[in-house]
């Protein structure tokens, strides 16, 4: 199974995906590239930037990708 298909299956099963989930669960290191591939296929993907803090208190920002309910 191609990485892009694994990413789509993960989102469908779990509702969303982050780069850390992609790496640990799927071995995908370039999630943004796979999301771009899905968008080129016509899959509606939305991204949301989330802010938080790392374990050491450093501010962090990351994207959460999920399926859109509208066609692109």
C-alpha positions as CSV (number, residue, x, y, z in Angstrom):
1,X,0.0,0.0,0.0
2,X,1.3,3.4,-0.9
3,X,2.0,6.0,1.8
4,X,-0.8,8.3,0.4
5,X,-3.3,5.5,0.7
6,X,-2.2,4.7,4.3
7,X,-2.7,8.4,5.2
8,X,-6.1,8.4,3.7
9,X,-7.1,5.2,5.5
10,X,-5.8,6.5,8.8
11,X,-7.8,9.8,8.4
12,X,-10.9,7.8,7.5
13,X,-10.5,5.5,10.5
14,X,-9.5,8.1,13.1
15,X,-11.0,11.4,11.8
16,X,-7.7,13.3,11.5
17,X,-3.9,12.9,11.4
18,X,-0.9,14.9,12.6
19,X,2.7,14.6,11.5
20,X,3.6,12.7,14.7
21,X,0.8,10.2,14.2
22,X,1.9,9.8,10.6
23,X,5.4,9.1,11.7
24,X,4.7,6.8,14.6
25,X,1.8,4.9,13.1
26,X,2.6,4.8,9.4
27,X,6.3,5.6,9.1
28,X,5.4,8.6,6.9
29,X,8.0,11.5,7.4
30,X,6.6,14.0,4.9
31,X,2.9,14.2,5.8
32,X,2.4,17.6,4.1
33,X,3.6,16.1,0.8
34,X,1.2,13.2,1.1
35,X,-1.6,15.6,1.9
36,X,-0.7,17.6,-1.3
37,X,-0.9,14.3,-3.2
38,X,-4.4,13.6,-1.8
39,X,-5.5,17.1,-2.7
40,X,-4.2,16.5,-6.3
41,X,-6.4,13.4,-6.4
42,X,-9.4,15.6,-5.6
43,X,-9.7,14.5,-1.9
44,X,-11.1,17.3,0.2
45,X,-8.6,17.8,3.1
46,X,-8.8,20.6,5.6
47,X,-6.0,21.6,7.9
48,X,-6.2,23.3,11.3
49,X,-3.2,24.8,13.0
50,X,-3.1,23.9,16.7
51,X,-0.9,25.7,19.3
52,X,0.3,24.2,22.5
53,X,3.4,23.7,24.6
54,X,6.1,21.0,24.4
55,X,7.1,19.0,27.5
56,X,9.7,21.7,28.3
57,X,7.1,24.5,28.0
58,X,8.3,25.7,24.6
59,X,5.4,26.9,22.4
60,X,4.7,24.6,19.5
61,X,2.4,24.8,16.5
62,X,1.3,21.9,14.3
63,X,-1.3,21.0,11.7
64,X,-4.2,18.6,12.1
65,X,-5.5,17.3,8.8
66,X,-9.0,15.9,8.3
67,X,-11.5,15.2,5.5
68,X,-13.6,18.1,4.3
69,X,-17.3,17.5,3.9
70,X,-17.3,19.6,0.8
71,X,-15.7,18.7,-2.6
72,X,-12.7,20.8,-3.6
